């Protein structure tokens, strides 16, 4: 189905293992249900905004509010691309790319989570590689950043496998009254350890929607299959 007014609903990134699809209302509800089944040990908090402290029964509605709010503030100069991730048709988590002043700075920040039952299988590395490939090849990003708390070795390991390099640390609050140290990371095309090739549906419409038509002029050859 084509969405001429909101072409993001047609955006799909596919690898041999994964499918990343822009989150619509139906996927948002399903992601809320997945989050309610657990993302991490309750004694541990991987997120700077501790949204998983909410009662599990409240998470589905909270997720719908969040996705709706992100969509409402989406602008070409400041946008968040939120992808639901499926493996063999099973919804496993979310992969995000957050930007501010993107046409000028051409930088995005990755973020993600996986349902607990899908962790430890290499999925996190593959979906991060897929979204970084998308950012560099489809959006013309010059760098992609990320970050993780020092007590989150799984996330830091994914970043190393993808090719991110350390980019400083800072101290911040996490849960109320708790301080944590966040490791900042940066990835460039030169350090990027690519994985499987990606196929993209809805790329041309996305470029027009974001005002990135100039990419076609400066990047005439593409290392992926573009199907629309």
C-alpha positions in Angstrom: 0.0 0.0 0.0 1.3 3.5 -0.9 0.9 6.4 1.5 1.3 9.6 -0.5 0.8 11.9 2.5 3.0 10.0 5.0 5.4 7.9 2.9 7.2 6.7 6.0 4.5 4.0 6.4 5.9 2.5 3.2 9.5 2.5 4.4 11.1 -1.0 4.8 14.7 -2.1 5.2 15.4 -5.8 4.6 18.5 -8.0 5.1 18.7 -11.8 4.6 17.7 -12.2 8.3 15.9 -9.1 9.4 13.0 -6.8 8.3 13.0 -3.2 9.6 9.6 -1.5 9.1 8.6 2.0 10.1 6.3 1.8 13.2 2.6 2.4 12.4 -0.2 2.2 15.0 -0.6 -1.6 14.7 3.1 -2.2 15.1 3.2 0.3 18.0 0.6 -1.7 19.9 2.5 -5.0 19.2 5.8 -3.4 20.4 4.1 -2.3 23.6 2.9 -5.9 24.3 6.5 -7.1 23.6 7.9 -4.6 26.0 5.4 -5.6 28.7 6.8 -9.1 28.6 10.2 -7.8 29.6 13.3 -6.2 28.2 15.9 -6.4 31.0 16.4 -7.6 34.5 14.5 -5.3 36.9 17.6 -4.8 38.9 19.4 -3.3 35.9 18.5 -0.1 34.0 20.0 0.3 30.5 18.0 3.4 29.5 18.8 7.0 30.4 15.0 7.6 30.6 13.9 4.7 32.8 10.6 4.1 31.0 10.6 0.4 31.7 9.9 1.2 35.4 6.2 1.6 34.5 3.9 -1.2 35.4 3.9 -3.8 32.6 0.2 -3.3 32.1 0.8 0.4 31.3 3.6 -0.1 28.8 1.4 -0.8 25.7 -0.5 2.5 26.1 2.7 4.3 27.0 4.3 3.1 23.8 1.3 4.2 21.7 1.7 7.7 23.2 5.4 7.7 22.5 5.1 6.7 18.9 2.3 9.1 18.2 4.3 12.0 19.8 7.3 11.2 17.7 5.2 11.1 14.5 3.6 14.5 15.5 7.0 16.2 15.8 8.6 14.7 12.7 10.2 17.4 10.5 12.8 17.1 7.7 15.3 19.0 9.9 14.7 17.0 13.1 13.3 13.5 12.8 13.3 10.1 14.5 13.0 7.0 12.3 11.6 4.2 14.4 11.8 0.7 12.9 10.0 -2.4 14.3 12.4 -5.4 13.8 11.2 -8.8 12.7 13.1 -12.0 12.4 11.3 -14.7 10.3 8.1 -12.8 10.8 8.5 -12.6 14.6 8.5 -9.1 16.2 11.7 -8.9 18.3 12.3 -5.2 19.1 12.9 -1.7 17.8 15.8 0.0 16.1 15.8 3.8 16.0 17.7 6.6 14.3 17.4 10.0 15.9 18.5 13.2 14.2 18.6 17.0 14.8 19.5 19.5 12.1 20.3 16.6 9.8 20.6 18.5 6.5 23.4 20.5 8.0 25.2 18.2 10.4 24.4 14.9 8.7 24.6 13.0 12.0 22.3 10.5 13.5 22.1 8.7 16.9 21.2 5.0 17.0 19.1 3.5 19.8 17.4 0.1 20.2 16.0 -2.6 22.4 15.1 -6.2 22.1 12.6 -8.3 23.9 14.4 -10.4 26.6 13.6 -13.7 24.9 15.4 -12.6 21.7 18.6 -11.4 23.3 22.0 -13.1 23.0 21.5 -14.4 19.4 23.4 -11.7 17.5 20.2 -9.9 16.4 21.2 -6.6 18.0 24.4 -6.5 16.0 22.7 -7.3 12.7 19.9 -4.7 13.1 22.4 -2.0 14.1 24.5 -2.7 11.0 21.3 -2.5 8.9 20.3 0.9 10.2 23.8 2.3 9.9 24.0 1.0 6.3 20.7 2.8 5.7 22.0 6.0 7.4 25.2 6.2 5.4 23.9 4.9 2.0 20.3 6.2 1.9 20.5 9.4 4.0 24.0 10.5 3.2 25.1 10.6 6.9 28.7 11.5 7.6 28.7 9.9 11.1 26.5 7.9 13.4 26.7 8.2 17.1 25.6 6.0 20.0 26.2 5.6 23.7 25.8 3.1 26.5 26.3 3.0 30.3 29.5 1.3 31.4 27.5 -1.4 33.2 25.9 -2.4 29.9 28.6 -4.6 28.3 26.1 -6.2 25.8 25.4 -2.8 24.1 29.0 -1.8 24.2 30.0 -5.1 22.5 27.5 -4.6 19.7 29.0 -1.1 19.1 32.5 -2.6 18.9 31.4 -5.3 16.4 29.8 -2.6 14.2 32.9 -0.4 14.3 32.0 2.4 16.6 34.9 4.1 18.4 35.0 5.7 21.9 34.1 9.4 21.8 34.3 10.5 25.5 32.3 9.9 28.6 29.9 11.8 30.8 28.2 11.3 34.2 24.4 11.6 34.3 21.4 10.5 36.4 19.5 7.3 35.6 17.0 6.2 38.1 16.1 8.7 40.8 19.1 9.5 43.0 21.5 7.2 40.9 24.5 8.4 39.0 25.8 6.5 36.0 28.7 6.9 33.5 27.8 6.9 29.8 30.3 6.0 27.1 29.8 8.0 24.0 30.6 6.3 20.6 31.0 7.4 17.0 30.9 5.5 13.7 32.1 6.8 10.3 32.0 5.1 6.9 35.7 4.4 7.3 35.4 2.5 10.5 32.0 0.8 9.7 32.2 -3.0 9.7 29.4 -3.7 7.3 27.3 -6.8 7.4 24.7 -8.2 5.0 23.6 -5.9 2.1 20.2 -4.2 2.5 17.3 -3.8 0.3 15.1 -0.7 0.8 11.5 -0.1 -0.2 10.2 3.5 -0.1 13.5 5.2 -0.5 12.6 7.6 -3.3 9.5 8.8 -1.5 11.5 9.2 1.7 14.1 11.3 0.0 11.5 13.6 -1.4 9.7 13.8 1.9 12.9 14.8 3.7 14.2 17.1 0.9 17.2 14.8 0.3 16.8 14.6 -3.5 20.3 16.0 -3.8 21.6 12.5 -2.8 20.8 11.2 -6.2 23.2 13.8 -7.7 26.2 13.2 -5.4 25.7 9.4 -5.0 24.9 8.0 -8.4 26.0 4.5 -7.5 24.4 2.6 -4.7 25.7 -0.5 -3.0 22.3 -1.9 -2.3 19.1 -2.8 -4.2 16.6 0.0 -4.3 13.1 -1.3 -5.1 11.1 1.9 -5.1 
